[in-house]
Amino acid sequence: MNAPIADSAVTRCHPPLDSDAFDALLAQFTNEFAPSAARHDRIVEFPYKNLARLHEFDLLSLTVPASLGGAGANLAQTR
């Protein structure tokens, strides 16, 4: 069984949302997650490891308002 997301931890901060570094990080995750996407769909499996990787960079709260601890990003900024 996969480890729950709560067992992972934010270990890195994501780059500024409007930076080339943020675009590069998103491209990195796209390349990392794409190879297993079809398998997850085919066997109806949740991609826990992918979610944990996003959590490492504090990307799960991008659209949460800053006043609530998120990045306060709008949907366009999250690409």
Protein Blocks (a to p, Z undefined) as FASTA:
>chain_A
ZZdfklpccfbdcddfkbfklmmmmmmmmmmmmmmmmmmmmnopacfklmmmmmmnopmm
mmgcfklopnopafklnZZ
